[in-house]
Amino acid sequence: MFSYWENKHFFHCDLAVVGSGFVGLSTAIHYKKKHPKARVLVLERGVFPNGASTKNAGFACFGSLTEILDDFWQMTQDEVLDLVEKRYNGLLQIRKNFGDKALSFKHNNGFELLDEQLISAVDQMEDVNKLLKKIFKDDVFSKVKKPEKLGFSDQIKVIIKNKFEGELDPGKYMDSLWEMAEKLGIRILTGISVHEITEDEGRILAESNSGKESMEFVANKIAICTNAFTKKLWPQSELVPGRGLILLSKPLNFEIPWKGVFHMDKGYVYFRKVDGRLLLGGARNKDFEGEKSTEFKVNPKIKSHLEKLASEVIFPGKEIQWEMEWTGIMAFGPKKTPLIQQVGKKTFAAVRLGGMGVAIGWELGRELSGLLHKM
């Protein structure tokens, strides 16, 4: 039961954004900057964004060598280069707009560990560097000269360095978005489960998470920014959820001989050090079907694989004690490029970030807000 005042002031807006992750908040911010007098409302099911924005590993990356090589099998050369450029420019833009200090951004480079199965990628490194020079004006990838100093297992034959990558704190990035949204006068309502959108009429049917209150929001324009959870609101979409597991160790009782962000297995496995701990995640490729899920559960097969990598490859012979584990849900589809599409007379969707929300969320929101402006 709502009051006259609540009905009068809080259920009608110029733009309603469903989803308060990186893309949702970026969309709201860019739109509000263009339309300072517009009433912009963001609706979120969870206390925090429900997908992967504050559940990711904090990699400010755009793709490892083997991941980019793998992309060439699925996409054209121009599509691969365009995607890399979008990711890299996206990272530059968030650093420019929020500042490295606010993001806790550290330019500690990216690295990829290659075992016997993937070592052939080194033979194609020079060709990839030549292609990427159009974007970076310099070589991106190079071999680490003394990889043994980093202490990894002898299963690792070569380590490739990416000098254009770094790491950040996704919680601080989200905090920066919240702060900017608040200053602009954007309303964010959490604990709201959206059940249905009438794309042509601008109506949103929702209820409180307790289920005790049903409500209807009316907006001149709607932006669907729910990524992996989009099928519920846009059943025709070809999105496939992809769950990602992250493990965080207890503080390590030995010195970590490396810094930076690390990838293995064509980018499916990733790790870094955080506050004297090991953060290790990924390995979705060990059970693709099992990880096509929007349930926040831990896959024991993948957890076991990651734990084995930690004790046998990353810190061989060391005992690692784990303190935390969590999952984030990403969205994938037939193509790796992000998807922006009009789905009704008053509704657009911006989804399918492919696990690169940190890199492309801000610029995807800018692009979506521009389309909403023209609607």
N, C-alpha and C positions, 0 to 999 in steps of 0.2 A: 504494500500500500504506500503510494507516494503522495506527497503534499501538492497543493496547487503550485507552490514556488518551485519545487523540484521539477514538476512537469513543465513549467513555464521556461526554466532556465537551463536544464541539464540534458535534455533529450533531443534537442535540435542543434545541428551544427552545419557549417559549410563543408568541412571535410572530416570524415571519420576514417581513422586508420585502424585496421584490425591487426594486432600484433605489435608488441613494443620492443622488438629486437633491434639490431643495428639498422636494418632496412626500414622498419616501421618508423622509428624515431627520426632517422635521417630524412625520410619522406616528409614527415610532419614539420620538421625544422625548415627544410628548403621551401616548402609551400608557405609556411607562416612568414618567412622572410620576404617572399614575393607579395604576400597579401597580409600585411600587418593587422588589419581589422577583421580578418576572417576568424571564425570560431573553429578551432581545430581540436578534435577529440581523439585520443588514442585509447583503444580498448585492449586489455590484456587479461588472459585467463589466470596466470600465476602471479605470485608476489613479485617474482623476477621473470624476465622473458622465458617462455616455456621451451624454446628450441635449443639453440647451441650458442647464442651470443655471449652469455656469461658462463658457459659450460665448456668452452673450447680451451685449447692449450696455449693460446696467446702467441701464436706464430705470425709474425709480420712477413709472410712469404708469398711467392707467386708461382712456385713449382720447381721441383728438383730436376736434375738432368734426366733421370730415367722416366720420371713422370711426363716430362715434355716429349721425350722420344716416344713414349707410349701413346701420347695424344696424336702424334702424326699418323698412327694407324687408324684412328677414328675420325679425324678431322682434316680439312685441307690445311696447307701451309699457312695461308692467310688467316684462317680461323684460329689456328694455334697462336700465331704472333699477335693477333688482335686480342686474344684472351690474356696472354701474358702482359701485354701493354696495359689493358684495363686494370689488371690486378696491381701492377706496379704503380701506375698513376694513382690508383685508389689509395695505396699506402702513403704516397707522397702527399696527397690531399688531406688525409686525416692528420698527418704530422704538421702540415701547414696550418690547418684550422684550429687544432687543439694544442699543439706544442708537444715536444718530446717529453718534457717534464710531467705534464698532465697525464700522459699515456704511460709513463715509465718505459718509454721506448729506449732500447739499447741496440746500437748497431754492432752486434757481435758476430755478424755473418751467419750464413747457413751452410750446412755440411751434409753430405750424403755418404753413407757407408755402403760400399759395394763388396759383395762376396763373390765367390767363383762364378755363380750363375749370372751375375749382372755386370761383371767386369768388362764385358765387350762394349759396354756403353762408352768407355773411355775412347774407343776408336772413333766414335762419332762426335766427341766433345768439340773438336775444332769446327766441324760443320755447323753445329748448333750455335756456337759462339758467333760465327759469321752471320747467321740469320738474325741473331738477337742484337747485333751491332746496330741495326736499323733503329732499335729502341734505346739501347744503353750507351751507344757510342764507345763501347769498350768491351773487352772480354768479360763475360759473366762467370764462367766456370774455369777452374784450374785445379790441378792435383796438389794435395797437401804433400809437402816434400818429406816430412818425417812422421808418418802416421802412427808409428809405434809409440811415440811420446804421449799419445792420447790415451793409451792404456786399454784399448779394445782387444777383443779376442783375435787370435790369428786367423779366424774365419774371415775377418775383414781384410781384403786384399788391397783395396784402394779407397782413399777418402777424397771426395770432390768438394771443393770450396765454392760457395756462391757469395761474392763480396757485396751483393746488393740487398741482402736480407737481414732481418733483425728480429727482435722479440719485444712484446709489450704486455701490459697487464690488462686483460679484457674487462675486469671489474672497474678499473679506473677509466677505461674508454667509455663504458656504459655510464659511469658517474658524470663524465664530461658531457655526454649527450643529455642526461637528465637535467644537468645544470643549465645547459643552453636552452632546452625546451621550457624549463621553468621561467627563465628570463624573458622568453618570447611570449609567455602566457598560454602555452599549450597545456590542455588538461589531460592527465593520464589517469584512467580508472583501472585499477587492478581487481582481480577476483571476479571478473566478468567473463562468462563462457558464452561465446557467440555460437548459435545453433544454425542460423539460416540468414542468408542475405538475398534480398530481391534486387538483382543487379540493375534492372531498368528503373526501379522506383526509388532506390536509395533507402530502403528500409532494412534494419538490422534487428533480428529477433535474438534475444539473449536472456540469460538468467544469472543470478548470483551463484557463486560456487556452492553455497549452502543449499541451493535449490528452492529457497523460500520465496524468492522474488523474481518474477518474470518482468521483462521490460522490452520496450521497442524504441530504438533510436532511429531518427530520420535525418539523413544527410543529403546535401546537394551533390556530393561526390564521395565515393568510397574507395579506399585503397586496401587491398588484401595483401598483407605482408606476413603471412603465417608459415611460409616455407614448407616444411615437412608435413604440417598439419592442414594443408590447403584443400585436400580432396574432400573433406567434410563440407567445405563451403563452395568448392568449385569441383564437382564430381567428374567433369569432363577432362580435367587436367591429367597429364601423363606423368605426374610426379611420383617418385618412389622414395620412401623414407630410407635413410641410412643411419643406423645408430653407431655412435662412436664411444668407446670405453676409454676412460683415463684413470690411471693409478697414480697415487702420490705417496712417496715413501715417508717414513719418519726421518728426522734429521740424520744425515749420514755421519758416522764416526770416523770418516777418512776424508782426505782432501780429494776433490774432484779435479782431475788434470785437464779439463777442457771447459770452454764456454761457447755459447751460441745455440742455435737451434739445429737439430739433427733429424735426418730422414733415413729410412731404410725401406727396402722392398717396394720400389716404385712409388714412394711417398705414402704408402699405406701405414707405415709405422713411424712414429715421431717421438722425440724426447728432448728434454732440456733440463737444466737445473733451476730450481726455484727455492730461494731462501735456504740453501744448503741441503735441499732434498732433490730426489729424482722424480720428475714428472714424465710419465711414459704412457703413450696411448696409441689407439688405432687398431690395426690388424683386422679391419673389417673384411678384408679379402679372404680370411681364413674361414669365414662362414657368411657369404654374401646373403644367402636366403634367410638365415637366422637373424641377420641384422636389418632386414627390411621390416622394421618394426617401429612403432611410435610409443612402445612401452619402455619406461625407464627402468630396465632390468639389466643385470650383468650376465653376459654370456660366459659360462664357465670355461668353455673351450678357448675362447679368446683371452680370458684372464690368465689361464694357465700358460698360453703361448707367450704373452707379454712378460709374465714372471720369469719364464725360462730365458727369454732374451736378456732380461736385466742381469741375471746371475751368471749367464754363460757367455754373453757377447759384450754387453756394455760395461759391466764390472765383473769380469771373470774371476771366479773363486771367492767373491765377496758375498756375505749374507745381507740381503736386503729385507728390511722389515717395512711392511706397508701400513699406512695410517688411514688413508682415505681412498675411496673409489666413487666415480660417478659416470653418468652417461649423458651425452648430448645427442640430439636428433637433427641430422642434416637432410637435405633434399637433393635428389639426382633425377636425371631423365635421359631421354634419347640423345641429347646433346649436353656438352659440359658448359655451354654458354648460359649465362643467366637469362631468365625468361621474363619479359615485360609484355603483357597482353591485355587488351581491352576485353572484358568478359560481359559487358552490359552497357546500356546507355549511360549509366552513371558510375560504372565500376571498372577499375583496373586492378591487375594483379602483378606483383613483382616478386618472383620466387626463383627456385632452382639455383641456389648459390654454389652448389657442388663442394661444400666444405671450405669455401673461401670468403665467408662473410666478413671477416676482419678486413680483407683486402678490397672487396668490391661493394660492401654495404652502403657506404657513404655516397659514392658516386651513383650507385643504382637508385638510391633515394632521390638524388638530384634529377636523374633522368625521369623517374616516375613523376616527380612533382611538376616537371615541365609538361608532361603529357596531360596531367590533371588540369594544369593551367589552361591548356588549349581546348579542353573538353567543353 
